[in-house]
Amino acid sequence: MDVSQTSYCTVLDKNSQCQFICYTCRKNGAFNICLTDAADVWSMEYTEDQLKQFRQKFALKSTEDYTLKLRSACGSGDVSVVMHESSAELHVGSGPAALSVTLLRLDGPQATEELKELLFRMADSLAQLDSECGSPSVSPVKNHQRRATGFEPRQQQNCAPSVTVKKRLPGASLINPGTKKKRQATGVAFDDDD
């Protein structure tokens, strides 16, 4: 699965004001348009022939044109979704150039698998973005192997000046360290015998 072919955006259901994640990806040679609210998944898979018909129907030059149109519409807030019993209708753009796609709800196990793949696809794209930005990141696998072997690098001894902590003497005040705590008065013991 090619992560660079994946596109994500958030979509609002104008009736219920619920947010959804809309994403496109290529899987097993097919182009998928999917929608999820993190509980359910709606999807439409296009084979190359169906994709060609889809592009002709909406006068698109390529699949990337659809992805770019979806991204720009998401950026301008011109994407909406209408939910039905077992399907969702995704509207991209407005006016005569608007695209409308009907997505079918996936069954439980299939939806779970799709959500799992989405989660890992997003993690891969974030990791790729981190590596492109040059931020140092530690591989969880290497970090786990280091812990498993018991090897932990020593901390440098002279990285920062150390502050010596004085040991508190018994009876010294925490609030005013130079003074001693005052002991409670015990009173005077009077003997009735004298």
N, C-alpha and C positions, 0 to 999 in steps of 0.2 A: 504494500500500500504506500503510495507516494504522499508524504505529508505536505509537500509544496502544492499539491493539487487540492488541498482541503481549504475551505473558506468558512468562516464563522461570523454570525451576527446575532443580535438579539431582536426579537420581534414582539410586538404587543398585540394582544387580542383586544380590540377596541370595545367589545361588549363587556367582558369580565375584567379588563385591565390586568390580566395575567401576562407574565413575560415568558417567552419561549426562546430556546436557542435554535436557530436555523443554521444548518451547515450543509455543504456540498462536498462530496468526495468521490474518488474513483475506487471501486472495489471489484475485484475479479473481472476487470475489463468493462464494467458497466459504470455509468454515471449515476450517482445517487443524490437526491435532494431529500433532506431529512429535517425533522422538527421534533424537539423534545422539551418537556417541562421538568425533566429529571425523574419523572415517574413513568410516563408513557412516551412512546416513540411513534411518530408517523413518518412514513417513508414512501418514496417513489423511485423505482430503479428503471433507468433507461439503457437499453442495449444500443449499439452503434446505429442500427436501423431506426429505432424509435427516436434516438437523439437527432438523427438527420431530419426526420419528420417534424420534431419539436422545433428545431432551428428554422426550418422552412416556414412553419406555421407562424412563428413570432419574428421572422425576418432577421435572424441572428446569423452572423458569419461563422462563429465557432462556439464551442462550449465555454471558452474563456470569456467570450462576450457576455454570456448569461451570468457567469460568476462576477464579472466586473459590474454588470447592471445591478445585480443583487447587492454587491458591496456598496455601490454609490447610493442605491435606494435606502439601504440600512443607515448609511451615514446621514442622509437627509430626513430619515424617519418616514420614508414613503413606502414602507413594507407593513403589511398587516396580515392577520390570520383570522379566519372564521372557523370555529369548531363545530363539528357535527357529531352524531352518534359514534360512527366508526371511521370517520375521516376528518381531515382538516383541509381547508382551502387557503392556499398561500397566494396573496396578491402582491405583486412587485410592480411599483410604479403606479401612475394614475393616467387617466385619459385614454385615448385610442392606442397608445403604445404600451398599455399595461399588460403584464403577464399574469396568468392565473394558472396555478398548478394544484391538482387534487392529490393529497397524500393519504395513504391508507394506514390505519393503526396496526402496529405489529403485535403479535401474541406475546404473552408473558415471557417465556424463555428467550424468544427471538429479540424482544425489546431489551431484556437484561443483557444479552450478548452485545447488542448494538450500543447500549450505554457504556459497557465495559470498553469496547473498542474506541468510542468517542473519548472517554476519559484518558486512555493511553495515547490517542492521537493528539489530544490537547497537550498532554505532558511532553510528548516528543517535540511538538512545535514550540513549546516554551523553552525546552532544553536547547533546541536549535537556535532560538532567538537569543538565549543567554550566551551561547558560544559565539554567535555573530557579534554581539556587543562586547565581547572580550572579558566578561566578568568571570572571575575564577569560581568554578564550582567543583565540589568534590563529588566524585562518583559514589553513589550509595553502595555499589558493589565493592569498590575498593575500600571504602570506609568500613563496611561490614567485615571484609577479609582482614583488615588491619586489627579490628577488635577481636576477631576469632583467633588470630595467631598470638594475641597478647602483646603485639607491638604497638606502642603508643609513643610518638616522638616526645622527647623531653622538652619541657618549656625552657626557654632561654633564661639564664639566671640574672643577667644584667639588662633586661629589657626596660625596666622602669625603676626609679629609686624606691626602695622599700621604706615603709614607715614603721618605725619601731613602736610597739605597743607596750606601754608600761603596765606592769601587773598592779592591779588595784589592791591596796592594803586593806586588811579587814577593818571595818569601821569607817573607812573613808567615804565621803559623800560622792554620789554619782553626778549630782547637779553642780556642785561646787567642789571640785577635786582637791583643793588645797585645805579644806577643813574636814574635821572629823564629824561623824554623825553624833548628835547629842542623844544620850541615852535617856529613856523615860525615867522620870523620878519614881523611886520606889517608895518614897514616904518614910516617915519616922516610925520606928517600932516602939511603942510604949508598953512597958511592962506594968501590969496591975499589981504585981507582987510587991513593989517598993513603995 
